[in-house]
């Protein structure tokens, strides 16, 4: 199945975004726990003035950068093989989304409650987003329209392989 996902540029980008998100979220959680427990070499980022810089800042900057590139049609999966630019931006998108969603509770409550019970919202948001990324990536490759229960057919809008036009104006179906 992974080989089939990697054949189509849009499927490949969805898969790499999912991998980037999952890996980025796991690494982010591991590093923040290491910082909290004073395990070197990890430490908080602060400006010269002593202002703490949250990791969601880097996630937001990453999402803005990737969004800008993609709106300019740069590295959207149709660059010449081997599509390294597309692969890097897709993985980076996933990592940036993980950094941003890991502090979801902070931007929802406008209070730094990362280690409080309210901080659980960040984990919940990341699990929901990661689960949707994974489900859509796998389902769009493996399920036929007739295998999906009627109540879930709205997900067909996210059929990554068949729903989006190619630059030549046709569909991307193989």
ABEGO torsion letter per residue (X at the ends): XAAAAAABAAAAAAAAAAAAAAAAAAAAAAAAAAAAAGBOABBBBBBAAGBBBBAAAAAAAAAAAAAAAAAAGBGAGABBOAGAAAAAAAAAAAAAAAAAAAAAAAAAAGBBAAABAAAAAAAAAAAAAAAAAAAAAAAAAABBAAABBAAAAAAAAABAAAABBBAAGBBABX
